[in-house]
Amino acid sequence: MTLISLFIFLSLTFSFFTVAKILAVFHLNDFESYYSAVQQLFLKQNPYQLPLPGFPFIYPPPALFFLFPFGLLSYPLAEKLWTLFSLFCLIVSLRLLLRGLFPKATITSFLVVFGLTMISFPTRFSLGMGQVNFFILFLISLSFRFYRHQRFSLAGFFLAIAAVIKITPLLCLLFFLRKKTYPLVKTFLLSCFLFLLLAFLIFGSGLTKQYFLKVLPRLPAIGNQAYYNQALSGFLARLQVNDRLACWINYLILFLLLTISFFKTPARQQPFFSELGQFSFFLTVSLIAGGLTWQHHLVFLIIPFLALWGKAKKQHPSEPKTGWLVLAYFLVSANIKNPLAFSGLSLLFLSHGLYGTALVFLLAFI
């Protein structure tokens, strides 16, 4: 048995038991808040105003449209189906991206990528919390594939769905603006407007106003020093940087990185792996300086990691670059079980996810 075959066997075994444990034992706290929000709608209540089981519901009103089918089921069944649905979205996303990078990719390549993804902590964290991330990853991947096939209306529509569920994909629109795919941008903006209008008409003005005037402005982005926050904001908070100064630093870095990414991206169309890397600029920047990046959000780095792997296979880079990519993977995939044991200068170790994300951005840039 080769090392690759051994890795595939061990990673698939680990993946099977991980998913089985989540299905049998885990209580999905994030999914519970999604489910409870839908249940409140059935009772004609505003889910943004009431305390819910699990965590508060903080997603835009149109997100409720896509969570609605699960609210029709009993909670135990909905919870299990959500886990399987998330796993399905992950598998399809990997397949979409790999087929674009390597049209003749073997099942072995897919299983290696799947194994590396499943043993990474952000993946297990996202599945174990019942997060919506893999559905968003699927929508983003689908949008990019439709863009590559010049089906701009579909690309804009699916990116809009991702953006009205979770605001993070909004920055990806800068890539399409740079590529001057204006039909895609128009479809995106029109779709977002229609989703928001539909939510306004169906759920009422009170719910919509509650989200945009009270929920969204109060999301604890700056000053949140929790270990699971792996954004620049978490790094600055752990260093006890004043919130106002941290805000200026964070959004200055965001502006600079987005500007660099915009002008680094050529307007003309290029090979799949090159454009996937350029698309990754904006996704990676959103994780670095978008405000708040929990460790489960780092699953979006699957896209830049695959782009960098495609670049490595196409351009035969030097071994040092490959070594840096491996280091980035370990920094992103790691998890510290007892972050409270760190203090003083050792607090710097708690931002390993940020360092890995920044390293991914640099590798995509050079």
VOPAGU-2260 file (C-alpha; in pm, 1 decimal, decimal comma):
REM VOPAGU-2260
SITE   aa  ch    i         X         Y         Z
SITE  MET   A    0       0,0       0,0       0,0
SITE  THR   A    1     144,2     337,3    -104,1
SITE  LEU   A    2     151,8     637,0     128,2
SITE  ILE   A    3    -123,5     804,8     -74,4
SITE  SER   A    4    -346,0     495,9     -50,7
SITE  LEU   A    5    -279,5     475,1     321,7
SITE  PHE   A    6    -365,4     842,5     367,7
SITE  ILE   A    7    -690,3     802,0     171,6
SITE  PHE   A    8    -790,2     498,3     377,6
SITE  LEU   A    9    -714,3     665,1     710,9
SITE  SER   A   10    -872,7    1001,2     618,6
SITE  LEU   A   11   -1190,0     839,0     483,3
SITE  THR   A   12   -1217,8     625,1     796,0
SITE  PHE   A   13   -1172,4     936,6    1009,5
SITE  SER   A   14   -1430,2    1122,8     798,8
SITE  PHE   A   15   -1685,4     843,5     831,8
SITE  PHE   A   16   -1656,8     828,2    1209,7
SITE  THR   A   17   -1659,2    1209,1    1236,4
SITE  VAL   A   18   -1984,4    1239,2    1040,7
SITE  ALA   A   19   -2135,7     941,0    1222,9
SITE  LYS   A   20   -2050,9    1099,3    1559,5
SITE  ILE   A   21   -2204,0    1431,9    1456,0
SITE  LEU   A   22   -2520,9    1256,7    1340,2
SITE  ALA   A   23   -2549,7    1045,5    1654,2
SITE  VAL   A   24   -2424,3    1271,1    1932,2
SITE  PHE   A   25   -2372,2    1635,8    1838,6
SITE  HIS   A   26   -2619,4    1912,0    1912,2
SITE  LEU   A   27   -2586,4    2164,3    1628,5
SITE  ASN   A   28   -2605,6    2497,7    1810,6
SITE  ASP   A   29   -2596,8    2718,0    1501,7
SITE  PHE   A   30   -2851,8    2509,3    1315,1
SITE  GLU   A   31   -3077,3    2522,4    1620,8
SITE  SER   A   32   -3090,9    2901,3    1587,6
SITE  TYR   A   33   -3180,3    2867,6    1214,8
SITE  TYR   A   34   -3453,8    2617,5    1292,8
SITE  SER   A   35   -3590,4    2823,3    1583,1
SITE  ALA   A   36   -3600,1    3137,5    1366,7
SITE  VAL   A   37   -3820,0    2958,4    1112,4
SITE  GLN   A   38   -4041,8    2828,3    1391,1
SITE  GLN   A   39   -4088,9    3183,9    1516,5
SITE  LEU   A   40   -4207,4    3285,3    1169,4
SITE  PHE   A   41   -4469,6    3009,7    1184,6
SITE  LEU   A   42   -4589,2    3172,0    1508,1
SITE  LYS   A   43   -4586,9    3515,0    1338,0
SITE  GLN   A   44   -4308,4    3633,7    1568,6
SITE  ASN   A   45   -3994,6    3834,9    1487,1
SITE  PRO   A   46   -3690,0    3603,2    1534,2
SITE  TYR   A   47   -3460,1    3905,2    1577,3
SITE  GLN   A   48   -3651,1    4027,9    1882,1
SITE  LEU   A   49   -3687,8    3706,6    2079,6
SITE  PRO   A   50   -3423,3    3501,2    2260,7
SITE  LEU   A   51   -3377,6    3175,1    2071,4
SITE  PRO   A   52   -3229,8    2838,6    2172,4
SITE  GLY   A   53   -2868,4    2801,1    2065,1
SITE  PHE   A   54   -2726,9    3129,2    1935,0
SITE  PRO   A   55   -2907,6    3450,6    1825,4
SITE  PHE   A   56   -3023,8    3455,5    1464,8
SITE  ILE   A   57   -2805,8    3715,7    1288,0
SITE  TYR   A   58   -2855,9    3640,8     918,0
SITE  PRO   A   59   -3034,6    3869,6     667,6
SITE  PRO   A   60   -3411,7    3816,2     630,8
SITE  PRO   A   61   -3386,0    3645,5     284,7
SITE  ALA   A   62   -3185,0    3365,5     447,9
SITE  LEU   A   63   -3511,6    3247,6     601,6
SITE  PHE   A   64   -3641,2    3150,4     255,1
SITE  PHE   A   65   -3366,9    2890,3     217,1
SITE  LEU   A   66   -3395,1    2762,3     573,9
SITE  PHE   A   67   -3774,2    2732,2     553,2
SITE  PRO   A   68   -3789,1    2369,9     419,4
SITE  PHE   A   69   -3597,1    2239,3     721,1
SITE  GLY   A   70   -3840,5    2414,4     955,3
SITE  LEU   A   71   -4121,3    2196,3     818,5
SITE  LEU   A   72   -3954,8    1884,5     962,6
SITE  SER   A   73   -3920,6    1760,5    1317,6
SITE  TYR   A   74   -3604,3    1898,7    1477,9
SITE  PRO   A   75   -3413,1    1565,9    1513,1
SITE  LEU   A   76   -3476,7    1482,0    1146,2
SITE  ALA   A   77   -3399,1    1836,3    1027,1
SITE  GLU   A   78   -3070,6    1836,3    1220,8
SITE  LYS   A   79   -2951,7    1512,9    1060,3
SITE  LEU   A   80   -3061,3    1614,0     711,6
SITE  TRP   A   81   -2880,3    1947,7     753,0
SITE  THR   A   82   -2553,8    1765,6     831,8
SITE  LEU   A   83   -2591,5    1540,0     527,3
SITE  PHE   A   84   -2690,2    1837,6     311,8
SITE  SER   A   85   -2378,0    2027,3     425,9
SITE  LEU   A   86   -2158,2    1727,5     347,0
SITE  PHE   A   87   -2320,6    1698,2       3,8
SITE  CYS   A   88   -2252,9    2068,9     -64,9
SITE  LEU   A   89   -1888,1    2022,3      32,4
SITE  ILE   A   90   -1843,1    1722,0    -195,7
SITE  VAL   A   91   -2010,2    1893,3    -492,6
SITE  SER   A   92   -1805,2    2210,1    -436,7
SITE  LEU   A   93   -1479,8    2014,3    -441,0
SITE  ARG   A   94   -1591,8    1831,7    -753,8
SITE  LEU   A   95   -1686,0    2156,1    -934,0
SITE  LEU   A   96   -1353,1    2321,7    -854,3
SITE  LEU   A   97   -1137,4    2018,2    -930,0
SITE  ARG   A   98   -1305,7    1958,2   -1266,3
SITE  GLY   A   99   -1228,5    2316,9   -1360,0
SITE  LEU   A  100    -866,2    2291,3   -1251,1
SITE  PHE   A  101    -798,8    1941,8   -1381,1
SITE  PRO   A  102   -1056,5    1819,4   -1637,2
SITE  LYS   A  103    -896,4    1473,9   -1625,8
SITE  ALA   A  104    -854,5    1458,8   -1248,4
SITE  THR   A  105    -869,0    1106,0   -1107,6
SITE  ILE   A  106   -1078,0     982,0    -818,1
SITE  THR   A  107    -751,5     954,1    -625,1
SITE  SER   A  108    -693,1    1328,7    -651,5
SITE  PHE   A  109   -1045,6    1397,3    -531,8
SITE  LEU   A  110   -1012,8    1162,8    -234,2
SITE  VAL   A  111    -680,8    1321,1    -130,6
SITE  VAL   A  112    -837,4    1669,2    -139,3
SITE  PHE   A  113   -1148,7    1546,4      40,8
SITE  GLY   A  114    -935,7    1378,6     307,0
SITE  LEU   A  115    -725,6    1690,0     366,0
SITE  THR   A  116   -1044,5    1894,0     391,5
SITE  MET   A  117   -1214,5    1662,3     639,4
SITE  ILE   A  118    -923,1    1635,9     883,3
SITE  SER   A  119    -896,1    2015,5     897,6
SITE  PHE   A  120   -1049,9    2160,6    1215,6
SITE  PRO   A  121   -1254,2    2436,6    1041,5
SITE  THR   A  122   -1440,4    2167,2     845,3
SITE  ARG   A  123   -1521,9    1961,4    1153,1
SITE  PHE   A  124   -1612,7    2277,5    1346,3
SITE  SER   A  125   -1849,1    2392,6    1072,0
SITE  LEU   A  126   -2019,3    2052,5    1049,1
SITE  GLY   A  127   -2033,9    2011,1    1427,0
SITE  MET   A  128   -2196,8    2352,4    1477,4
SITE  GLY   A  129   -2441,7    2305,0    1189,8
SITE  GLN   A  130   -2311,6    2613,6    1012,7
SITE  VAL   A  131   -2440,0    2731,2     673,6
SITE  ASN   A  132   -2086,4    2764,4     534,1
SITE  PHE   A  133   -2085,8    2466,8     298,8
SITE  PHE   A  134   -2403,5    2581,7     128,7
SITE  ILE   A  135   -2236,7    2921,4      75,8
SITE  LEU   A  136   -1921,2    2749,8     -52,4
SITE  PHE   A  137   -2133,0    2554,4    -301,2
SITE  LEU   A  138   -2308,9    2870,9    -424,2
SITE  ILE   A  139   -1979,1    3058,1    -466,0
SITE  SER   A  140   -1818,5    2766,1    -650,4
SITE  LEU   A  141   -2122,0    2733,0    -875,1
SITE  SER   A  142   -2116,5    3105,7    -947,8
SITE  PHE   A  143   -1751,8    3090,7   -1051,4
SITE  ARG   A  144   -1807,7    2789,9   -1276,3
SITE  PHE   A  145   -2098,9    2963,1   -1453,1
SITE  TYR   A  146   -1879,5    3270,7   -1496,2
SITE  ARG   A  147   -1613,4    3056,8   -1662,9
SITE  HIS   A  148   -1877,4    2920,4   -1901,4
SITE  GLN   A  149   -1991,3    3280,0   -1970,8
SITE  ARG   A  150   -2335,9    3216,3   -1828,8
SITE  PHE   A  151   -2325,2    3546,6   -1647,1
SITE  SER   A  152   -2689,3    3568,3   -1543,1
SITE  LEU   A  153   -2672,6    3236,5   -1359,0
SITE  ALA   A  154   -2337,8    3330,9   -1205,1
SITE  GLY   A  155   -2479,8    3657,8   -1073,4
SITE  PHE   A  156   -2795,9    3489,9    -946,6
SITE  PHE   A  157   -2614,9    3223,5    -740,8
SITE  LEU   A  158   -2367,9    3475,1    -600,3
SITE  ALA   A  159   -2667,6    3687,6    -497,1
SITE  ILE   A  160   -2819,2    3394,4    -307,2
SITE  ALA   A  161   -2488,7    3350,3    -121,2
SITE  ALA   A  162   -2473,2    3723,1     -39,5
SITE  VAL   A  163   -2829,4    3751,5      93,6
SITE  ILE   A  164   -2768,3    3456,2     324,7
SITE  LYS   A  165   -2422,9    3560,4     442,1
SITE  ILE   A  166   -2279,6    3902,7     362,1
SITE  THR   A  167   -1917,3    3784,2     319,5
SITE  PRO   A  168   -1948,7    3686,9     -52,6
SITE  LEU   A  169   -2037,5    4047,0    -134,4
SITE  LEU   A  170   -1667,8    4133,5    -173,8
SITE  CYS   A  171   -1636,3    3870,2    -448,6
SITE  LEU   A  172   -1837,0    4108,3    -667,5
SITE  LEU   A  173   -1519,7    4320,0    -703,5
SITE  PHE   A  174   -1362,8    4036,8    -902,7
SITE  PHE   A  175   -1646,9    4041,9   -1152,7
SITE  LEU   A  176   -1636,7    4421,1   -1171,4
SITE  ARG   A  177   -1267,8    4400,3   -1254,1
SITE  LYS   A  178   -1342,3    4144,2   -1525,0
SITE  LYS   A  179   -1603,6    4388,7   -1663,8
SITE  THR   A  180   -1875,8    4124,5   -1666,3
SITE  TYR   A  181   -2143,6    4388,1   -1621,7
SITE  PRO   A  182   -2440,1    4158,7   -1708,0
SITE  LEU   A  183   -2332,8    3941,5   -1413,4
SITE  VAL   A  184   -2311,5    4244,6   -1182,5
SITE  LYS   A  185   -2654,5    4369,4   -1295,6
SITE  THR   A  186   -2811,8    4028,4   -1234,1
SITE  PHE   A  187   -2646,1    4012,6    -892,9
SITE  LEU   A  188   -2776,1    4355,6    -786,6
SITE  LEU   A  189   -3124,7    4293,9    -925,0
SITE  SER   A  190   -3145,7    3951,7    -757,5
SITE  CYS   A  191   -3032,8    4091,3    -421,0
SITE  PHE   A  192   -3290,2    4369,0    -447,6
SITE  LEU   A  193   -3569,8    4124,8    -534,1
SITE  PHE   A  194   -3479,6    3888,8    -249,3
SITE  LEU   A  195   -3478,6    4178,5      -2,7
SITE  LEU   A  196   -3804,6    4316,3    -143,1
SITE  LEU   A  197   -3967,9    3974,6    -122,9
SITE  ALA   A  198   -3856,0    3938,0     239,3
SITE  PHE   A  199   -3991,5    4285,7     313,2
SITE  LEU   A  200   -4329,1    4203,1     159,6
SITE  ILE   A  201   -4366,3    3856,9     316,1
SITE  PHE   A  202   -4209,9    3905,3     659,7
SITE  GLY   A  203   -4306,0    4268,2     708,1
SITE  SER   A  204   -4121,6    4593,6     756,1
SITE  GLY   A  205   -4063,5    4539,7    1128,3
SITE  LEU   A  206   -3845,4    4234,2    1080,1
SITE  THR   A  207   -3642,9    4395,7     800,4
SITE  LYS   A  208   -3588,3    4719,4     995,3
SITE  GLN   A  209   -3489,4    4521,7    1303,9
SITE  TYR   A  210   -3213,4    4345,9    1112,3
SITE  PHE   A  211   -3062,4    4643,8     929,5
SITE  LEU   A  212   -3100,7    4902,1    1207,2
SITE  LYS   A  213   -3026,5    4695,0    1516,8
SITE  VAL   A  214   -2889,6    4346,3    1447,1
SITE  LEU   A  215   -2636,3    4420,0    1172,1
SITE  PRO   A  216   -2477,1    4731,6    1331,6
SITE  ARG   A  217   -2430,3    4549,8    1662,5
SITE  LEU   A  218   -2245,2    4243,5    1532,9
SITE  PRO   A  219   -1933,9    4224,4    1757,3
SITE  ALA   A  220   -1664,5    4249,7    1488,3
SITE  ILE   A  221   -1413,4    4488,3    1647,3
SITE  GLY   A  222   -1295,4    4415,9    2002,1
SITE  ASN   A  223   -1392,5    4046,5    1998,8
SITE  GLN   A  224   -1086,8    3868,6    2138,1
SITE  ALA   A  225   -1237,5    3519,7    2151,2
SITE  TYR   A  226    -987,7    3257,2    2033,1
SITE  TYR   A  227   -1226,9    3139,9    1762,7
SITE  ASN   A  228   -1210,3    3484,1    1600,1
SITE  GLN   A  229    -918,3    3438,5    1360,4
SITE  ALA   A  230    -956,6    3771,3    1179,9
SITE  LEU   A  231    -727,2    4071,2    1214,1
SITE  SER   A  232    -985,4    4213,9    1455,4
SITE  GLY   A  233    -927,6    3920,3    1692,6
SITE  PHE   A  234    -549,8    3963,9    1672,8
SITE  LEU   A  235    -577,9    4334,8    1760,4
SITE  ALA   A  236    -825,8    4265,8    2042,6
SITE  ARG   A  237    -594,2    4006,3    2200,5
SITE  LEU   A  238    -316,1    4266,1    2194,2
SITE  GLN   A  239    -549,0    4504,1    2385,2
SITE  VAL   A  240    -549,5    4761,2    2105,7
SITE  ASN   A  241    -807,1    5034,5    2168,3
SITE  ASP   A  242   -1131,4    4955,2    1984,1
SITE  ARG   A  243   -1139,5    5282,9    1792,9
SITE  LEU   A  244    -776,9    5246,1    1681,2
SITE  ALA   A  245    -835,8    4878,6    1598,8
SITE  CYS   A  246   -1132,3    4978,1    1383,6
SITE  TRP   A  247    -919,6    5225,3    1186,3
SITE  ILE   A  248    -636,2    4973,1    1144,6
SITE  ASN   A  249    -870,8    4693,1    1041,3
SITE  TYR   A  250   -1059,7    4889,3     777,8
SITE  LEU   A  251    -744,5    5058,5     647,6
SITE  ILE   A  252    -592,8    4712,8     592,0
SITE  LEU   A  253    -919,6    4600,2     430,6
SITE  PHE   A  254    -913,8    4895,1     190,3
SITE  LEU   A  255    -546,1    4844,6     103,0
SITE  LEU   A  256    -579,9    4469,9      44,1
SITE  LEU   A  257    -891,4    4511,9    -167,9
SITE  THR   A  258    -723,4    4785,3    -374,3
SITE  ILE   A  259    -414,9    4569,2    -427,6
SITE  SER   A  260    -631,5    4269,9    -519,6
SITE  PHE   A  261    -839,8    4474,4    -762,9
SITE  PHE   A  262    -542,7    4607,2    -958,5
SITE  LYS   A  263    -351,0    4278,6    -935,2
SITE  THR   A  264    -641,4    4108,7   -1114,3
SITE  PRO   A  265    -612,4    4143,5   -1494,0
SITE  ALA   A  266    -927,9    4253,5   -1674,0
SITE  ARG   A  267    -881,6    3995,9   -1949,8
SITE  GLN   A  268    -986,0    3634,5   -1910,3
SITE  GLN   A  269    -709,7    3389,0   -1819,2
SITE  PRO   A  270    -675,6    3013,5   -1752,7
SITE  PHE   A  271    -902,3    2860,3   -1489,0
SITE  PHE   A  272    -635,2    2822,4   -1218,8
SITE  SER   A  273    -517,5    3182,4   -1266,3
SITE  GLU   A  274    -866,9    3328,5   -1240,5
SITE  LEU   A  275    -958,2    3107,3    -948,7
SITE  GLY   A  276    -652,6    3247,9    -771,4
SITE  GLN   A  277    -758,5    3604,4    -854,3
SITE  PHE   A  278   -1111,9    3532,0    -736,2
SITE  SER   A  279    -955,7    3399,3    -415,6
SITE  PHE   A  280    -790,7    3735,5    -345,5
SITE  PHE   A  281   -1121,0    3891,7    -248,7
SITE  LEU   A  282   -1247,6    3589,9     -55,5
SITE  THR   A  283    -924,2    3573,1     143,5
SITE  VAL   A  284    -923,6    3946,5     216,0
SITE  SER   A  285   -1276,2    3919,2     356,6
SITE  LEU   A  286   -1148,0    3656,2     601,4
SITE  ILE   A  287    -847,0    3865,7     702,3
SITE  ALA   A  288   -1010,8    4204,4     753,4
SITE  GLY   A  289   -1383,2    4164,0     693,2
SITE  GLY   A  290   -1451,1    4210,8    1063,6
SITE  LEU   A  291   -1520,4    3877,0    1231,6
SITE  THR   A  292   -1386,7    3538,3    1116,6
SITE  TRP   A  293   -1473,6    3240,0    1331,8
SITE  GLN   A  294   -1260,2    2932,9    1268,9
SITE  HIS   A  295   -1545,6    2762,7    1084,7
SITE  HIS   A  296   -1538,8    3048,2     828,9
SITE  LEU   A  297   -1191,5    2931,7     725,4
SITE  VAL   A  298   -1353,4    2655,6     517,4
SITE  PHE   A  299   -1381,4    2922,5     245,7
SITE  LEU   A  300   -1002,8    2892,1     210,1
SITE  ILE   A  301   -1069,5    2564,6      27,7
SITE  ILE   A  302   -1101,5    2776,5    -288,0
SITE  PRO   A  303    -761,3    2955,1    -264,7
SITE  PHE   A  304    -590,4    2634,8    -150,3
SITE  LEU   A  305    -716,2    2454,7    -460,7
SITE  ALA   A  306    -617,7    2751,4    -678,4
SITE  LEU   A  307    -265,0    2740,1    -536,7
SITE  TRP   A  308    -248,4    2364,5    -588,6
SITE  GLY   A  309    -357,9    2413,6    -949,3
SITE  LYS   A  310     -91,0    2680,5    -991,2
SITE  ALA   A  311     170,1    2444,7    -847,7
SITE  LYS   A  312      72,0    2164,3   -1087,5
SITE  LYS   A  313      66,4    2394,5   -1391,6
SITE  GLN   A  314     375,2    2603,9   -1325,8
SITE  HIS   A  315     603,7    2358,2   -1141,0
SITE  PRO   A  316     703,5    2597,9    -862,0
SITE  SER   A  317    1011,7    2564,5    -648,2
SITE  GLU   A  318     999,7    2345,6    -337,0
SITE  PRO   A  319    1010,8    2643,9     -94,8
SITE  LYS   A  320     673,2    2767,2    -228,0
SITE  THR   A  321     523,5    2422,0    -178,1
SITE  GLY   A  322     661,3    2418,0     174,7
SITE  TRP   A  323     496,1    2752,0     251,5
SITE  LEU   A  324     165,5    2616,8     119,9
SITE  VAL   A  325     192,5    2314,5     351,4
SITE  LEU   A  326     269,0    2547,4     642,4
SITE  ALA   A  327     -37,6    2758,4     558,7
SITE  TYR   A  328    -253,0    2444,4     558,9
SITE  PHE   A  329    -132,3    2343,0     906,0
SITE  LEU   A  330    -179,3    2694,0    1045,4
SITE  VAL   A  331    -535,7    2709,8     913,7
SITE  SER   A  332    -623,4    2351,7    1010,6
SITE  ALA   A  333    -491,7    2360,8    1367,7
SITE  ASN   A  334    -696,2    2403,9    1684,0
SITE  ILE   A  335    -579,4    2492,3    2035,0
SITE  LYS   A  336    -796,6    2311,6    2288,2
SITE  ASN   A  337    -703,3    2528,4    2586,9
SITE  PRO   A  338    -659,9    2888,4    2465,2
SITE  LEU   A  339    -702,8    3021,4    2820,9
SITE  ALA   A  340    -358,1    2882,8    2904,0
SITE  PHE   A  341    -199,6    3150,2    2683,4
SITE  SER   A  342    -110,8    3496,4    2809,3
SITE  GLY   A  343     137,7    3774,5    2738,5
SITE  LEU   A  344     342,7    3720,1    2423,3
SITE  SER   A  345     211,7    3365,1    2390,8
SITE  LEU   A  346    -123,4    3518,0    2291,2
SITE  LEU   A  347      34,9    3564,7    1948,0
SITE  PHE   A  348       4,4    3188,5    1896,9
SITE  LEU   A  349    -374,1    3215,6    1920,3
SITE  SER   A  350    -388,6    3390,2    1580,5
SITE  HIS   A  351    -247,1    3096,0    1384,5
SITE  GLY   A  352    -549,9    3093,9    1152,5
SITE  LEU   A  353    -488,3    3458,7    1062,3
SITE  TYR   A  354    -123,0    3384,5     984,9
SITE  GLY   A  355    -222,9    3094,3     762,7
SITE  THR   A  356    -483,0    3304,8     581,8
SITE  ALA   A  357    -233,0    3589,1     528,6
SITE  LEU   A  358      19,2    3337,5     397,1
SITE  VAL   A  359    -240,6    3204,0     151,2
SITE  PHE   A  360    -298,5    3559,5      28,3
SITE  LEU   A  361      74,8    3620,6     -20,0
SITE  LEU   A  362     122,5    3289,5    -204,9
SITE  ALA   A  363    -169,4    3372,1    -434,7
SITE  PHE   A  364     -27,6    3719,8    -489,7
SITE  ILE   A  365     331,6    3625,7    -587,2
